[in-house]
C-alpha cells in the first residue's frame, strides 16, 4: 500500500491516539501532545483544560470506533462523527524541506489541530484504500488498533512483538499436546 507521507503520518497519529493509555495517567492528553509535538507549531500551547482532555478522549474513542467497525456503513457513520469534530483549514508548507499540505491552520489551538489532523488522515486512508485496512490486533490480551499497510491486506497484529508472542504461544500449545 502506497500513500503520501503526511497522510500516512497523520493516520499513524490517529492510531497512536486510539491506542494511548488513558487509564494510567490523568494528564495523558497533555503527555500525548508533548510526545507528538512535531505536529504543532512552536507557538501552540500544549496545555489542555479538563474539558479539552475529555474531548481528546472522545476523539480517541471515535478513531477506535472507526477501526473496530464491522461494516462499511458503520465505518462511514463513525468517520462522519469524527469529521464533524474537525475544522479543516488546509494550507501548503515546506517547513521540512518538502512541499505538503497541513490540515489545520497553524494558529489553531492544540486540540483543534490534533482532532483535524487525525480526522483528515484517517478519512484519507479509509477513502483511498478501504475501511478493511483498519483492524484490531489478534494477539491475546492486546486490543490495539492498526492500519494495514501490507500489499495483500493480510496484517493481523499491531506489531511484530504481538505477532511473535502469538506465534510462540501457538508453538508451545502444539508442543504441549
N, C-alpha and C positions, 0 to 999 in steps of 0.2 A: 504494500500500500504506500503510495507516494502522496504526500500533501505538504503544503507550504510550511516553512519553518515557524513563522509566527503563529499560524493557526495550530500547528502541532504542539507548540509550546503552550498555547492558550488552553488546549484540551488537556494537556498534562497538568496545568494549574488547576483545572476543574477536577481532575481525578485526585490530585493531592488534597484539594478542599474536601471532596466527598470522603476521603479516607483519613482526614485529620482526626486525631484522638481528642475528642471534646470532653470526655469524662474526667480525664486525669488533671486538667488544669482549667480553672475558671477563666483565666486570661488567655485561653487557647487562640482566640481570634486575633488578638494583637501579636501573639507569638507567631502565628501563621503569616500575618502581614510582614513582620520583620524578617522571617525566613525566606520570604518571596519578594523582598524589597526591590528587586530589579524590575518589577512590573510597575513601579510607581515613580513619579518624578521626584527629584530630590526635595522639592518644597512640600510634598504631600505629607501631612501629619498622619502617622500610623496608629494613633490612639483612637479607640472606639468607646462610645458610651455603652452602657449595658443594653440599651435598646438596639444599637447598631450591632453589637455582638450577637444578639438574638436574631437579627436579620441575616447576618453572615451564616449562622447556623441553619436558618431556613433555606438559604441559598445552597448550602452543602446538602441538605436533605433533598432538595429538588434535583440536584445533579445526581445523587444516588438513585432517586426515583426514576430518572431517565434511564440510567444504566441497568436497573433491575426490571424494567418494564418488559412484559412478555409478548406484547403485540405492538404493531406499528401504530395503531390508534392510541394506545396508552402512551407510547413514546411521544407522539405528536401533542397529546394533551399536556403531559408533564413538561415537555420542551417549551410549549407556548406559555405555561405558567412561569417558567424560568425567564423566558424572553420578555414577559410583561414587566419583570423587575429591572430589566436593562434600560439604560439611557444611552444608546449608541450615538456617538458623535465622531465618526471616523476621521482620521487625518493621516497624511503621509509624513514619514520621517526617515531620516538616515542617521539617527543618533549613534548607531552602532556600526556605521560604515556601509550598511546595506539598506537600500530603499525598501520600505514595507509600510503597511498600514497599522495604526493602533485603533482600537475600537472605541475607547473612551477619551474624552477631552483631557488634556494634561492637567488642567486646574480643578478637575472634579475631586470630590472627597474620596478617600481610600476605598470605602465600601462601594461607592458607585463605580469606581474603576475596576474593582475586583468583580463585582456582580456582572457588569457589562462584558468584561473580557471573558469570564467563564461562560456566560450565556452564548456569546457570539462564537467562541471557539468550539464549544460543544455542538452548537447547532450546525456549524460549517461541516464538521466531521460527519454528523448524522445525515445531513442533507446530501453531501457529496459521496459518502462511502457506505451509507446504510446503517440503520439502527442496530443491526446484528453485530456490528463491530464493537459494541459496548457489552461488557459482561461482568460477572461476579466470580471471584476466584473459586475454583472447585476443591481446593485443599480443605481438609477437615480443620475446623477451628478458625478459618480465615473467611472474612466476608468483604474483603477489599474489592473495589471495582477497578476495572482497567479498560483501556481501549486496545483493541486487537489490531496490531499493525502488520501481522503476518501476511504473506502473499495469499495464502489459501483460507484465511479467516478460521484458523483451527486452534487458536490460543484458548487455553482453559484455566490458566493460572495467572495471578497478578505479578509474579516474579519467578526468577529461576530458583530462588530459595524454596518457595512453596512447591514448585514442580519437583524439585529434588527430594524434598521431605516426603511428598506423596509417593514418589517412585520407591524410595527406601522403605516406607511403611508398607506398601503393597508387596515388595520383595520379602520383607520379614514375615508378613502374614502368610505368604505362599510357603515359605520355608518352615513355618510353624506346623503346617498341616501335613 
